[in-house]
Amino acid sequence: MVSLDGVALLSDDRMEELLSIHAALDNLTALDPRKGKVFEMRYFGGMSLEGVADTLSVSTVTVERDWRMAKIWLRREMAPGAQNAT
Amino acid sequence: MRPERWAEIENIVHAAIDCAPEDRSSQLDRACGADTELRREVESLLSSSRETGFTGRSGFVDAMKILENHDVLRKQGRLIGAYRIVREIGRGGMGTVYQATRADDAFKKTVAIKIIRRGLDTDDTFSGFAVNGRFWRCWTTPTSRACWMPAARTTACLISSWSISMASRSTSSAVIASSA
């Protein structure tokens, strides 16, 4: 049993990140649907690189590259003052 | 942006990250040539690659933490992130709904938090749990299922919705959705 304090460990920043990511993810998916999917499965689904590769029928290397690029792109998209160039 | 352009940008970014730091500049010179717009875009992305974010725990891990602790929701005043449980709104065969408000008064926000019992988390459950007509996105794999609601389009509703993913080993799934 995890202690009750564990719930409060989810910081405000963390919560905001989880909440604000959806709009940015929509934009990524519009630009590159597979990267959007890879990010969803990894970040929200907690799936392994191999699991995502299996599900999408692509190589693990492809998933690895998509995951890296998706994180970079989303970080920029969610950065304060981002210009949302798509 | 054209897919070919995006693919080109992506390839250059990967190559730049993978090459030795001292070679990066000349590598970018070669790859971008006189295309200053391409160079600007690549460097903009490369600067984001040095920042942190999405690197530690996944959203999934936080979701699991909440789910493992979902019993605490029965107690008023408990916090989930920045939200404080106010009261139980309703209870049914599918699960329990709680009212919660923003705990830090950063802004006024009331949300509904719904805990759905494991075993009842079928597609129908989620598609039936539309709030204000917004869709849940769902997918299922042999080992997990995840559902969430996209954020509203307007900035005023930026912090308006959230759902929590779950895996088959969890005992329940939770959904946080805007009540307004």
Interface residues (C-beta under 8 A of the other chain):
Chain A: V2 L4 G6 V7 A8 L9 L10 S11 D12 R14 M15 E16 E17 L18 L19 S20 I21 H22 A23 L25 D26 L31 D32 E40 M41 R42 Y43 F44 G45 G46 M47 G51 T55 R65 R68 M69 K71 I72 W73 L74 R75 R76 M78 A79 T86
Chain B: M1 W6 E10 V13 H14 I17 S44 L45 S47 S48 S49 E51 G53 F54 T55 S58 G59 F60 V61 D62 A63 M64 K65 I66 E68 N69 V72 R78 L79 I80 G81 A82 Y83 D104 A106 R137 W139 T141 T143 S144 A146 W148 M149 P150 A151 R153 L158 I159 S160 S161 W162 S165 A167
